[in-house]
Each structure stands twice: as structure tokens, then as C-alpha cells.
């Protein structure tokens, strides 16, 4: 990845957790509020130890399912990201990193769910809807409630991508 893009990505706002209503979720919110800044370092450390190999069954090609399309001609990664940030998306720090990933972005309509979009170096765009790791870490880990929601994503992405044929 280009060094100037990498530097620019650090200026993209981080996705914010939605403050939950019930006491149990507020406790989870607080725990993740403290853990969130540490997550990328812990994830990278565990990857070096080989722990992340267990996720290969979910990512046979090194990337999660649900290909949406590729960047449209003339759309830069920066323009793509700016368009998503304008719609409430932010960088997702509490996520695994897929092969060739440029950025991981999410939008959380509530504390329990998120729309997660990834952009890759080859212009590929993938997305899925799921439980947030903050609300249900084990369900999130096992991809319970993991959904394509293709039409919703295509509306959000608009002319920024060239959609692939639905599988």
C-alpha cells in the first residue's frame, strides 16, 4: 500500500460504539471502551503466534465472503472512504485484517449490530452485516447472524463501485 495512503488512513475517523440502553450492555460498552485501543496490538501479536489460523475456514481465499464489487473507474480509495464516512461509517479497529485489506469500515445502527465494509488493494469491495464484537463477542467470532444484505450495501455504495453479479 502506498505510504501516503497509509498516512492518510490514520486521519479517517474511527467508528464509534452506540451507547446501549440496558445495564448489561453498558458494562460491555465500558469493557470495550477500555480494550478497544489495545485490540490491534493483541490481534497482531496473536497472529504472529499462529492463533489466527483458525479463521482460515471462514476465509479460504484470505478474505471474508460477500463480494460486492470493485471500485468504479475514476474513484480513488480516498474518495470511496470519504463517501462512506459522510454516511456514518468509520474505521473499524476491532476486526481481523483480511489479505490485501486497505481499510475496514463499519456503521453501527445500534450497539448490537454493524454493517462492515472492507476495501482491498486490488479495488475489491466486500461487506456483511453482523453482531458487533462488543455486544456478542462469541456470536461475532462464530459468524452467527452473519448476513450478506447485498441490496442495502449497494444503495450505500451507489456509483462508487461496479457491482459484481450476485452469487
ROLO-247074 format. One line per field, with one value per residue: x, y negated, z negated of N, C-alpha, C, O, CB in turn; residue in one letter. Coordinates in nm, 3 decimals, m for minus. Glycine has a CB too. Layout:
<pts>
n_x = [X; ...]
n_y = [Y; ...]
n_z = [Z; ...]
ca_x = [X; ...]
ca_y = [Y; ...]
ca_z = [Z; ...]
c_x = [X; ...]
c_y = [Y; ...]
c_z = [Z; ...]
o_x = [X; ...]
o_y = [Y; ...]
o_z = [Z; ...]
cb_x = [X; ...]
cb_y = [Y; ...]
cb_z = [Z; ...]
res = [A; ...]
</pts>
This chain:
<pts>
n_x = [0.085; 0.050; 0.253; 0.162; m0.115; m0.148; m0.069; m0.267; m0.494; m0.487; m0.606; m0.871; m1.188; m1.252; m1.473; m1.752; m1.884; m2.227; m2.402; m2.540; m2.872; m2.948; m2.835; m2.656; m2.544; m2.428; m2.220; m2.063; m2.002; m1.837; m1.618; m1.519; m1.464; m1.236; m1.069; m1.056; m0.853; m0.631; m0.676; m0.584; m0.308; m0.299; m0.433; m0.250; m0.026; m0.122; m0.164; 0.097; 0.177; 0.040; m0.220; m0.439; m0.487; m0.706; m0.915; m0.906; m1.086; m1.314; m1.230; m1.134; m0.993; m0.845; m0.998; m1.307; m1.641; m1.894; m1.860; m1.897; m1.834; m1.615; m1.401; m1.530; m1.441; m1.221; m1.275; m1.110; m0.939; m0.946; m1.161; m1.371; m1.370; m1.419; m1.679; m1.817; m1.767; m1.909; m2.160; m2.178; m2.002; m1.702; m1.352; m1.284; m1.147; m1.152; m1.124; m1.047; m0.778; m0.801; m0.651; m0.465; m0.610; m0.707; m0.859; m1.088; m1.417; m1.697; m2.047; m2.262; m2.585; m2.694; m2.603; m2.573; m2.545; m2.379; m2.282; m2.040; m1.772; m1.514; m1.229; m1.003; m0.660; m0.660; m0.885; m1.119; m1.432; m1.588; m1.860; m2.059; m2.324; m2.357; m2.338; m2.203; m1.868; m1.839; m2.088; m2.168; m1.932; m1.869; m2.069; m2.013; m1.753; m1.803; m1.949; m2.228; m2.541; m2.437; m2.469; m2.542; m2.682; m2.682; m2.830; m2.883; m2.620; m2.538; m2.700; m2.595; m2.332; m2.362; m2.268; m2.003; m1.891; m1.847; m2.079; m2.057; m2.184; m2.456; m2.410]
n_y = [0.118; m0.221; m0.469; m0.730; m0.699; m0.522; m0.686; m0.884; m0.734; m0.714; m0.946; m0.914; m0.907; m0.709; m0.438; m0.473; m0.330; m0.269; m0.402; m0.186; m0.086; 0.089; 0.219; 0.442; 0.437; 0.187; 0.236; 0.406; 0.222; 0.041; 0.209; 0.266; 0.010; m0.042; 0.170; 0.146; m0.032; 0.131; 0.358; 0.387; 0.434; 0.663; 0.844; 0.852; 0.958; 1.211; 1.317; 1.342; 1.548; 1.753; 1.807; 1.709; 1.874; 2.038; 1.900; 1.935; 2.114; 1.965; 1.785; 1.879; 1.779; 1.590; 1.374; 1.241; 1.362; 1.253; 1.067; 0.752; 0.584; 0.389; 0.099; m0.181; m0.306; m0.581; m0.641; m0.697; m0.531; m0.708; m0.883; m0.701; m0.618; m0.863; m0.912; m0.708; m0.772; m1.007; m0.901; m0.799; m0.592; m0.455; m0.396; m0.061; 0.066; 0.288; 0.556; 0.841; 0.860; 0.884; 1.052; 0.838; 0.613; 0.273; 0.094; 0.119; 0.062; m0.046; m0.076; m0.133; m0.082; m0.043; 0.071; 0.345; 0.438; 0.426; 0.283; 0.387; 0.298; 0.373; 0.257; 0.343; 0.377; 0.439; 0.313; 0.441; 0.472; 0.569; 0.674; 0.712; 0.784; 0.799; 0.917; 0.691; 0.706; 0.607; 0.634; 0.906; 1.105; 1.384; 1.482; 1.317; 1.402; 1.665; 1.619; 1.606; 1.495; 1.362; 1.190; 1.130; 0.902; 0.758; 0.579; 0.359; 0.270; 0.203; m0.017; m0.203; m0.223; m0.311; m0.478; m0.441; m0.195; 0.081; 0.313; 0.668; 0.969; 1.110; 1.384]
n_z = [0.000; 0.076; m0.078; m0.135; m0.126; m0.338; m0.551; m0.530; m0.590; m0.867; m0.945; m0.907; m1.058; m1.350; m1.394; m1.603; m1.900; m1.965; m2.235; m2.468; m2.592; m2.805; m3.128; m3.133; m2.874; m2.889; m3.064; m2.904; m2.706; m2.847; m2.912; m2.652; m2.572; m2.715; m2.628; m2.350; m2.226; m2.257; m2.111; m1.828; m1.864; m2.025; m1.856; m1.637; m1.765; m1.843; m1.590; m1.497; m1.659; m1.547; m1.613; m1.474; m1.262; m1.282; m1.169; m0.901; m0.791; m0.760; m0.579; m0.307; m0.084; m0.203; m0.248; m0.368; m0.297; m0.060; 0.171; 0.309; 0.521; 0.734; 0.707; 0.877; 1.205; 1.193; 0.929; 0.637; 0.364; 0.145; 0.209; 0.208; m0.062; m0.193; m0.101; m0.234; m0.503; m0.519; m0.535; m0.784; m0.843; m0.988; m1.062; m1.145; m1.417; m1.578; m1.455; m1.251; m1.012; m0.671; m0.385; m0.185; m0.255; m0.259; m0.409; m0.681; m0.744; m0.940; m1.014; m1.274; m1.355; m1.599; m1.932; m1.910; m1.644; m1.320; m1.005; m0.793; m0.597; m0.370; m0.197; 0.059; 0.178; 0.452; 0.539; 0.484; 0.315; 0.024; m0.187; m0.485; m0.718; m1.068; m1.414; m1.652; m1.773; m2.024; m2.149; m2.131; m2.154; m2.117; m1.944; m1.731; m1.669; m1.584; m1.362; m1.377; m1.280; m1.066; m0.774; m0.425; m0.299; m0.056; 0.121; m0.045; m0.098; 0.162; 0.217; 0.036; 0.130; 0.390; 0.688; 0.649; 0.675; 0.903; 0.929; 0.869; 1.017; 0.840; 0.620]
ca_x = [0.000; 0.121; 0.280; 0.078; m0.249; m0.139; m0.066; m0.398; m0.592; m0.486; m0.689; m1.013; m1.248; m1.274; m1.613; m1.790; m1.987; m2.352; m2.421; m2.657; m2.977; m2.960; m2.720; m2.561; m2.473; m2.344; m2.097; m1.984; m1.955; m1.725; m1.505; m1.464; m1.410; m1.100; m0.991; m1.053; m0.723; m0.531; m0.713; m0.496; m0.179; m0.324; m0.463; m0.127; 0.058; m0.179; m0.141; 0.237; 0.186; m0.030; m0.354; m0.542; m0.503; m0.840; m1.010; m0.892; m1.206; m1.410; m1.169; m1.050; m0.907; m0.785; m1.095; m1.441; m1.738; m1.982; m1.803; m1.998; m1.789; m1.484; m1.409; m1.568; m1.334; m1.211; m1.297; m0.990; m0.971; m0.980; m1.297; m1.459; m1.376; m1.485; m1.823; m1.873; m1.761; m2.022; m2.283; m2.172; m1.904; m1.572; m1.255; m1.314; m1.021; m1.171; m1.156; m0.934; m0.734; m0.803; m0.540; m0.472; m0.705; m0.664; m0.930; m1.207; m1.508; m1.826; m2.156; m2.343; m2.713; m2.720; m2.489; m2.563; m2.528; m2.296; m2.258; m1.895; m1.723; m1.369; m1.172; m0.877; m0.561; m0.696; m1.010; m1.233; m1.510; m1.668; m1.935; m2.153; m2.397; m2.328; m2.334; m2.076; m1.783; m1.860; m2.213; m2.171; m1.802; m1.867; m2.151; m1.935; m1.641; m1.856; m2.026; m2.372; m2.607; m2.354; m2.559; m2.493; m2.751; m2.626; m2.904; m2.860; m2.485; m2.530; m2.761; m2.499; m2.212; m2.400; m2.183; m1.862; m1.840; m1.909; m2.122; m2.039; m2.310; m2.489; m2.377]
ca_y = [0.000; m0.348; m0.529; m0.848; m0.647; m0.467; m0.801; m0.948; m0.648; m0.743; m1.064; m0.875; m0.887; m0.574; m0.405; m0.488; m0.240; m0.333; m0.380; m0.098; m0.123; 0.172; 0.222; 0.544; 0.387; 0.075; 0.297; 0.448; 0.098; m0.010; 0.301; 0.246; m0.127; m0.030; 0.266; 0.113; m0.080; 0.238; 0.470; 0.412; 0.488; 0.802; 0.920; 0.872; 1.048; 1.346; 1.361; 1.386; 1.676; 1.852; 1.829; 1.667; 1.979; 2.098; 1.823; 1.967; 2.183; 1.862; 1.703; 1.969; 1.701; 1.483; 1.265; 1.286; 1.380; 1.144; 0.970; 0.659; 0.531; 0.324; m0.046; m0.228; m0.383; m0.721; m0.654; m0.664; m0.480; m0.820; m0.928; m0.594; m0.624; m0.990; m0.894; m0.625; m0.848; m1.103; m0.826; m0.749; m0.485; m0.492; m0.286; 0.043; 0.111; 0.417; 0.652; 0.911; 0.798; 0.979; 1.042; 0.726; 0.511; 0.134; 0.036; 0.185; m0.043; 0.004; m0.164; m0.062; m0.148; m0.026; 0.133; 0.488; 0.475; 0.338; 0.305; 0.389; 0.293; 0.375; 0.221; 0.414; 0.314; 0.462; 0.242; 0.523; 0.425; 0.675; 0.624; 0.801; 0.736; 0.895; 0.867; 0.625; 0.782; 0.552; 0.682; 1.053; 1.148; 1.524; 1.492; 1.249; 1.491; 1.783; 1.567; 1.625; 1.372; 1.305; 1.182; 1.058; 0.773; 0.701; 0.464; 0.245; 0.221; 0.140; m0.150; m0.289; m0.241; m0.387; m0.475; m0.429; m0.064; 0.157; 0.436; 0.798; 1.045; 1.177; 1.528]
ca_z = [0.000; 0.089; m0.210; m0.158; m0.158; m0.474; m0.642; m0.522; m0.657; m1.011; m0.970; m0.891; m1.191; m1.400; m1.420; m1.744; m1.951; m2.007; m2.378; m2.485; m2.688; m2.926; m3.218; m3.091; m2.757; m2.933; m3.120; m2.788; m2.643; m2.926; m2.894; m2.519; m2.567; m2.769; m2.549; m2.207; m2.175; m2.265; m2.025; m1.713; m1.909; m2.070; m1.733; m1.561; m1.843; m1.831; m1.452; m1.489; m1.729; m1.468; m1.667; m1.379; m1.160; m1.294; m1.091; m0.759; m0.744; m0.722; m0.475; m0.228; 0.005; m0.283; m0.258; m0.403; m0.187; m0.021; 0.264; 0.359; 0.649; 0.735; 0.718; 1.010; 1.270; 1.150; 0.784; 0.560; 0.230; 0.057; 0.242; 0.162; m0.209; m0.229; m0.076; m0.342; m0.629; m0.512; m0.566; m0.921; m0.860; m1.044; m1.064; m1.242; m1.475; m1.646; m1.349; m1.191; m0.888; m0.561; m0.292; m0.091; m0.302; m0.271; m0.522; m0.733; m0.789; m0.988; m1.059; m1.374; m1.380; m1.742; m1.999; m1.883; m1.503; m1.238; m0.864; m0.787; m0.458; m0.354; m0.066; 0.078; 0.267; 0.592; 0.566; 0.445; 0.200; m0.037; m0.300; m0.552; m0.836; m1.175; m1.551; m1.686; m1.865; m2.158; m2.210; m2.135; m2.100; m2.075; m1.823; m1.627; m1.637; m1.514; m1.248; m1.397; m1.238; m0.959; m0.659; m0.308; m0.286; 0.066; 0.173; m0.136; m0.074; 0.294; 0.205; m0.034; 0.211; 0.508; 0.807; 0.610; 0.714; 1.012; 0.862; 0.932; 1.022; 0.713; 0.624]
c_x = [0.089; 0.134; 0.192; m0.066; m0.251; m0.142; m0.204; m0.504; m0.598; m0.572; m0.839; m1.071; m1.270; m1.423; m1.642; m1.898; m2.110; m2.373; m2.550; m2.753; m2.975; m2.826; m2.614; m2.478; m2.386; m2.214; m2.005; m1.923; m1.832; m1.601; m1.439; m1.408; m1.264; m1.013; m0.967; m0.917; m0.614; m0.554; m0.619; m0.362; m0.192; m0.350; m0.335; m0.031; 0.009; m0.159; 0.002; 0.257; 0.114; m0.172; m0.463; m0.564; m0.643; m0.943; m1.002; m1.014; m1.314; m1.360; m1.078; m0.956; m0.840; m0.877; m1.231; m1.529; m1.802; m1.911; m1.915; m1.962; m1.648; m1.503; m1.442; m1.451; m1.338; m1.233; m1.170; m1.031; m1.013; m1.123; m1.401; m1.480; m1.448; m1.637; m1.888; m1.871; m1.876; m2.155; m2.277; m2.074; m1.776; m1.481; m1.289; m1.181; m1.031; m1.217; m1.029; m0.898; m0.728; m0.684; m0.561; m0.565; m0.639; m0.726; m1.054; m1.294; m1.637; m1.919; m2.240; m2.472; m2.753; m2.599; m2.466; m2.529; m2.439; m2.300; m2.107; m1.850; m1.571; m1.333; m1.034; m0.789; m0.596; m0.830; m1.135; m1.299; m1.597; m1.742; m2.028; m2.214; m2.379; m2.349; m2.202; m1.998; m1.804; m1.983; m2.215; m2.041; m1.801; m1.952; m2.076; m1.823; m1.687; m1.941; m2.174; m2.439; m2.532; m2.436; m2.500; m2.552; m2.702; m2.697; m2.885; m2.722; m2.476; m2.595; m2.665; m2.380; m2.239; m2.308; m2.035; m1.803; m1.911; m1.948; m2.087; m2.177; m2.332; m2.463; m2.502]
c_y = [m0.123; m0.416; m0.650; m0.807; m0.594; m0.580; m0.868; m0.867; m0.674; m0.865; m1.033; m0.850; m0.740; m0.555; m0.414; m0.386; m0.323; m0.301; m0.301; m0.145; m0.040; 0.185; 0.323; 0.496; 0.266; 0.124; 0.342; 0.326; 0.046; 0.077; 0.276; 0.106; m0.126; 0.058; 0.224; 0.062; 0.029; 0.349; 0.490; 0.475; 0.634; 0.891; 0.951; 0.968; 1.192; 1.402; 1.411; 1.521; 1.789; 1.879; 1.801; 1.769; 2.039; 2.025; 1.853; 2.041; 2.084; 1.781; 1.790; 1.896; 1.585; 1.364; 1.321; 1.295; 1.246; 1.030; 0.883; 0.606; 0.477; 0.173; m0.084; m0.305; m0.529; m0.743; m0.609; m0.602; m0.594; m0.869; m0.828; m0.604; m0.750; m0.978; m0.810; m0.697; m0.949; m1.036; m0.760; m0.635; m0.542; m0.371; m0.188; 0.098; 0.249; 0.519; 0.724; 0.839; 0.905; 0.953; 0.927; 0.614; 0.373; 0.073; 0.119; 0.075; 0.019; m0.111; m0.081; m0.138; m0.141; 0.044; 0.277; 0.527; 0.375; 0.381; 0.287; 0.397; 0.294; 0.339; 0.286; 0.343; 0.330; 0.395; 0.318; 0.464; 0.540; 0.617; 0.728; 0.729; 0.842; 0.833; 0.796; 0.715; 0.734; 0.609; 0.834; 1.109; 1.292; 1.546; 1.431; 1.342; 1.610; 1.747; 1.603; 1.492; 1.297; 1.308; 1.099; 0.916; 0.692; 0.574; 0.339; 0.184; 0.148; 0.002; m0.249; m0.321; m0.317; m0.367; m0.462; m0.293; m0.014; 0.290; 0.562; 0.863; 1.111; 1.327; 1.613]
c_z = [0.000; m0.048; m0.238; m0.190; m0.301; m0.577; m0.646; m0.597; m0.807; m1.045; m0.957; m1.029; m1.224; m1.426; m1.570; m1.780; m1.989; m2.154; m2.400; m2.594; m2.816; m3.001; m3.173; m2.972; m2.792; m2.994; m3.006; m2.718; m2.715; m2.907; m2.758; m2.502; m2.614; m2.677; m2.405; m2.158; m2.173; m2.162; m1.906; m1.752; m1.953; m1.949; m1.656; m1.633; m1.830; m1.690; m1.437; m1.558; m1.653; m1.513; m1.563; m1.267; m1.164; m1.209; m0.942; m0.705; m0.701; m0.603; m0.388; m0.132; m0.070; m0.303; m0.295; m0.279; m0.152; 0.054; 0.318; 0.497; 0.639; 0.746; 0.862; 1.072; 1.225; 1.002; 0.712; 0.427; 0.135; 0.083; 0.193; 0.010; m0.255; m0.210; m0.187; m0.476; m0.634; m0.546; m0.704; m0.945; m0.922; m1.042; m1.176; m1.293; m1.537; m1.543; m1.307; m1.062; m0.780; m0.468; m0.194; m0.132; m0.311; m0.395; m0.554; m0.792; m0.841; m1.021; m1.155; m1.398; m1.528; m1.803; m1.954; m1.739; m1.429; m1.093; m0.847; m0.641; m0.460; m0.210; m0.058; 0.181; 0.414; 0.629; 0.529; 0.320; 0.153; m0.157; m0.358; m0.672; m0.943; m1.312; m1.572; m1.781; m2.008; m2.226; m2.229; m2.078; m2.051; m1.951; m1.705; m1.578; m1.554; m1.392; m1.257; m1.364; m1.130; m0.830; m0.546; m0.296; m0.165; 0.114; 0.086; m0.113; 0.060; 0.294; 0.141; 0.056; 0.341; 0.626; 0.775; 0.645; 0.840; 0.949; 0.941; 0.940; 0.888; 0.727; 0.615]
o_x = [0.191; 0.038; 0.150; m0.132; m0.345; m0.210; m0.253; m0.593; m0.704; m0.607; m0.923; m1.011; m1.301; m1.490; m1.563; m1.989; m2.097; m2.362; m2.657; m2.720; m2.999; m2.719; m2.495; m2.356; m2.281; m2.109; m1.884; m1.807; m1.732; m1.491; m1.316; m1.315; m1.180; m0.898; m0.867; m0.870; m0.518; m0.462; m0.578; m0.309; m0.107; m0.295; m0.314; 0.037; 0.089; m0.138; 0.026; 0.345; 0.126; m0.239; m0.568; m0.654; m0.693; m1.049; m1.083; m1.042; m1.397; m1.439; m0.956; m0.849; m0.785; m0.839; m1.267; m1.496; m1.769; m1.902; m2.016; m2.050; m1.572; m1.608; m1.388; m1.370; m1.444; m1.212; m1.128; m1.144; m1.104; m1.197; m1.506; m1.593; m1.530; m1.714; m2.000; m1.965; m1.934; m2.252; m2.360; m2.065; m1.746; m1.525; m1.319; m1.111; m0.931; m1.332; m0.918; m0.980; m0.658; m0.624; m0.664; m0.596; m0.529; m0.659; m1.115; m1.250; m1.682; m1.879; m2.284; m2.470; m2.833; m2.503; m2.353; m2.487; m2.424; m2.318; m2.052; m1.886; m1.507; m1.398; m0.958; m0.836; m0.564; m0.882; m1.245; m1.231; m1.670; m1.695; m2.072; m2.163; m2.386; m2.373; m2.099; m2.056; m1.788; m1.983; m2.259; m2.039; m1.736; m1.912; m2.076; m1.803; m1.616; m1.998; m2.238; m2.398; m2.560; m2.469; m2.419; m2.476; m2.684; m2.633; m2.873; m2.707; m2.412; m2.548; m2.653; m2.332; m2.148; m2.273; m1.952; m1.681; m2.019; m1.861; m2.087; m2.273; m2.238; m2.490; m2.494]
o_y = [m0.128; m0.421; m0.670; m0.871; m0.620; m0.569; m0.905; m0.924; m0.657; m0.885; m1.115; m0.778; m0.659; m0.646; m0.366; m0.360; m0.435; m0.185; m0.343; m0.230; m0.094; 0.164; 0.292; 0.511; 0.245; 0.061; 0.319; 0.328; 0.011; 0.025; 0.266; 0.085; m0.198; 0.024; 0.263; 0.110; 0.020; 0.424; 0.604; 0.559; 0.718; 1.001; 1.065; 1.049; 1.283; 1.522; 1.512; 1.598; 1.906; 1.965; 1.864; 1.750; 2.086; 2.081; 1.803; 2.033; 2.116; 1.716; 1.775; 1.947; 1.494; 1.266; 1.433; 1.242; 1.141; 0.917; 0.934; 0.585; 0.512; 0.125; m0.027; m0.363; m0.591; m0.854; m0.494; m0.618; m0.577; m0.894; m0.866; m0.599; m0.744; m1.027; m0.838; m0.683; m0.972; m1.103; m0.675; m0.585; m0.661; m0.258; m0.229; 0.169; 0.320; 0.563; 0.673; 0.764; 1.006; 0.846; 0.921; 0.528; 0.359; 0.011; 0.180; 0.002; 0.122; m0.223; 0.028; m0.247; m0.221; 0.074; 0.327; 0.640; 0.260; 0.499; 0.184; 0.491; 0.226; 0.382; 0.285; 0.262; 0.242; 0.418; 0.266; 0.414; 0.602; 0.523; 0.821; 0.627; 0.961; 0.713; 0.837; 0.791; 0.811; 0.631; 0.883; 1.156; 1.320; 1.620; 1.485; 1.357; 1.652; 1.835; 1.629; 1.388; 1.180; 1.416; 1.009; 0.820; 0.570; 0.474; 0.228; 0.062; 0.043; m0.087; m0.363; m0.435; m0.380; m0.254; m0.471; m0.275; m0.061; 0.371; 0.562; 0.817; 1.163; 1.387; 1.736]
o_z = [m0.069; m0.125; m0.352; m0.271; m0.376; m0.679; m0.753; m0.660; m0.869; m1.162; m0.994; m1.109; m1.137; m1.474; m1.652; m1.703; m2.039; m2.195; m2.357; m2.676; m2.924; m2.944; m3.176; m2.970; m2.731; m2.979; m3.011; m2.677; m2.651; m2.888; m2.749; m2.424; m2.561; m2.651; m2.344; m2.054; m2.097; m2.130; m1.883; m1.679; m1.921; m1.940; m1.615; m1.569; m1.808; m1.673; m1.370; m1.519; m1.690; m1.457; m1.566; m1.185; m1.062; m1.179; m0.864; m0.585; m0.615; m0.534; m0.395; m0.101; m0.008; m0.367; m0.258; m0.173; m0.208; 0.008; 0.367; 0.580; 0.549; 0.790; 0.957; 1.000; 1.219; 0.952; 0.727; 0.382; 0.055; m0.012; 0.141; m0.039; m0.346; m0.292; m0.228; m0.554; m0.740; m0.581; m0.736; m1.058; m0.909; m1.022; m1.288; m1.221; m1.548; m1.543; m1.325; m1.008; m0.796; m0.471; m0.127; m0.050; m0.365; m0.477; m0.466; m0.881; m0.792; m1.052; m1.120; m1.455; m1.576; m1.732; m1.958; m1.716; m1.468; m1.061; m0.884; m0.570; m0.541; m0.114; m0.154; 0.260; 0.494; 0.738; 0.542; 0.231; 0.231; m0.220; m0.289; m0.719; m0.913; m1.324; m1.517; m1.859; m2.103; m2.347; m2.333; m1.964; m1.950; m1.862; m1.594; m1.457; m1.463; m1.328; m1.155; m1.414; m1.104; m0.780; m0.569; m0.284; m0.174; 0.143; 0.137; m0.108; 0.069; 0.364; 0.185; 0.058; 0.395; 0.661; 0.864; 0.644; 0.876; 0.917; 1.065; 0.879; 0.828; 0.831; 0.616]
cb_x = [m0.096; 0.047; 0.427; 0.080; m0.291; m0.009; 0.043; m0.440; m0.560; m0.343; m0.652; m1.027; m1.380; m1.190; m1.647; m1.841; m1.934; m2.474; m2.426; m2.611; m3.112; m3.012; m2.765; m2.635; m2.572; m2.419; m2.132; m2.073; m2.067; m1.763; m1.551; m1.569; m1.495; m1.104; m1.061; m1.157; m0.675; m0.532; m0.852; m0.472; m0.122; m0.444; m0.562; m0.057; 0.059; m0.328; m0.168; 0.330; 0.127; 0.045; m0.375; m0.506; m0.398; m0.884; m0.988; m0.767; m1.261; m1.437; m1.090; m1.137; m0.987; m0.659; m1.104; m1.504; m1.847; m2.048; m1.726; m2.015; m1.883; m1.395; m1.276; m1.695; m1.347; m1.308; m1.422; m0.903; m0.849; m0.881; m1.312; m1.402; m1.234; m1.429; m1.846; m1.795; m1.624; m2.030; m2.307; m2.305; m1.873; m1.586; m1.111; m1.402; m0.974; m1.275; m1.222; m0.967; m0.596; m0.936; m0.522; m0.514; m0.762; m0.702; m0.969; m1.172; m1.538; m1.807; m2.243; m2.266; m2.822; m2.853; m2.510; m2.691; m2.664; m2.153; m2.342; m1.837; m1.777; m1.311; m1.164; m0.904; m0.424; m0.704; m1.016; m1.190; m1.597; m1.579; m2.013; m2.082; m2.550; m2.185; m2.354; m2.101; m1.635; m1.871; m2.332; m2.292; m1.697; m1.916; m2.289; m1.875; m1.573; m1.938; m1.969; m2.405; m2.626; m2.218; m2.693; m2.526; m2.730; m2.630; m3.053; m2.873; m2.385; m2.597; m2.892; m2.451; m2.152; m2.406; m2.206; m1.847; m1.857; m1.811; m2.272; m1.937; m2.307; m2.639; m2.281]
cb_y = [0.000; m0.441; m0.570; m0.942; m0.535; m0.382; m0.904; m0.966; m0.502; m0.765; m1.175; m0.747; m0.961; m0.547; m0.263; m0.631; m0.157; m0.285; m0.515; 0.042; m0.110; 0.311; 0.255; 0.675; 0.349; m0.013; 0.417; 0.528; m0.010; m0.016; 0.449; 0.272; m0.223; 0.030; 0.397; 0.010; m0.195; 0.298; 0.449; 0.282; 0.404; 0.808; 0.841; 0.738; 1.004; 1.345; 1.246; 1.281; 1.663; 1.979; 1.742; 1.534; 2.089; 2.098; 1.676; 2.051; 2.276; 1.769; 1.586; 2.065; 1.648; 1.436; 1.185; 1.193; 1.483; 1.088; 1.041; 0.543; 0.423; 0.378; m0.112; m0.319; m0.374; m0.803; m0.569; m0.789; m0.406; m0.936; m0.950; m0.455; m0.621; m1.107; m0.826; m0.494; m0.923; m1.166; m0.720; m0.705; m0.417; m0.547; m0.339; 0.157; 0.013; 0.405; 0.581; 1.063; 0.727; 0.969; 1.174; 0.777; 0.551; 0.051; m0.111; 0.297; m0.143; 0.094; m0.221; m0.045; m0.086; 0.055; 0.130; 0.551; 0.484; 0.337; 0.205; 0.507; 0.165; 0.516; 0.064; 0.558; 0.372; 0.612; 0.206; 0.669; 0.299; 0.797; 0.504; 0.933; 0.708; 0.948; 0.982; 0.484; 0.770; 0.401; 0.641; 1.108; 1.132; 1.614; 1.422; 1.116; 1.540; 1.867; 1.619; 1.672; 1.283; 1.385; 1.123; 1.137; 0.690; 0.803; 0.497; 0.290; 0.337; 0.229; m0.143; m0.220; m0.107; m0.531; m0.599; m0.454; 0.038; 0.177; 0.432; 0.889; 1.152; 1.151; 1.565]
cb_z = [m0.122; 0.189; m0.219; m0.035; m0.059; m0.490; m0.598; m0.375; m0.631; m1.059; m0.872; m0.800; m1.200; m1.529; m1.366; m1.772; m2.074; m1.920; m2.455; m2.518; m2.623; m2.889; m3.359; m3.055; m2.646; m3.034; m3.213; m2.689; m2.643; m3.075; m2.907; m2.414; m2.656; m2.912; m2.550; m2.178; m2.260; m2.404; m1.975; m1.639; m2.024; m2.169; m1.643; m1.536; m1.991; m1.865; m1.353; m1.553; m1.868; m1.470; m1.789; m1.319; m1.178; m1.439; m1.114; m0.737; m0.853; m0.840; m0.538; m0.150; 0.124; m0.218; m0.126; m0.507; m0.226; m0.143; 0.380; 0.261; 0.699; 0.851; 0.674; 1.002; 1.424; 1.226; 0.737; 0.538; 0.172; 0.077; 0.394; 0.200; m0.269; m0.143; 0.061; m0.352; m0.642; m0.372; m0.459; m0.962; m0.725; m1.188; m1.082; m1.181; m1.579; m1.764; m1.227; m1.164; m0.905; m0.484; m0.216; 0.041; m0.438; m0.145; m0.493; m0.840; m0.675; m1.110; m0.938; m1.507; m1.294; m1.769; m2.148; m1.919; m1.433; m1.289; m0.771; m0.869; m0.384; m0.391; m0.047; 0.122; 0.241; 0.620; 0.709; 0.420; 0.237; m0.080; m0.261; m0.597; m0.804; m1.162; m1.654; m1.750; m1.824; m2.151; m2.125; m2.055; m2.205; m2.189; m1.844; m1.681; m1.764; m1.611; m1.118; m1.545; m1.356; m0.943; m0.702; m0.182; m0.413; 0.176; 0.184; m0.283; m0.078; 0.400; 0.122; m0.164; 0.244; 0.475; 0.889; 0.463; 0.598; 1.138; 0.837; 0.852; 1.137; 0.672; 0.511]
res = [X; X; X; X; X; X; X; X; X; X; X; X; X; X; X; X; X; X; X; X; X; X; X; X; X; X; X; X; X; X; X; X; X; X; X; X; X; X; X; X; X; X; X; X; X; X; X; X; X; X; X; X; X; X; X; X; X; X; X; X; X; X; X; X; X; X; X; X; X; X; X; X; X; X; X; X; X; X; X; X; X; X; X; X; X; X; X; X; X; X; X; X; X; X; X; X; X; X; X; X; X; X; X; X; X; X; X; X; X; X; X; X; X; X; X; X; X; X; X; X; X; X; X; X; X; X; X; X; X; X; X; X; X; X; X; X; X; X; X; X; X; X; X; X; X; X; X; X; X; X; X; X; X; X; X; X; X; X; X; X; X; X; X; X; X; X; X]
</pts>
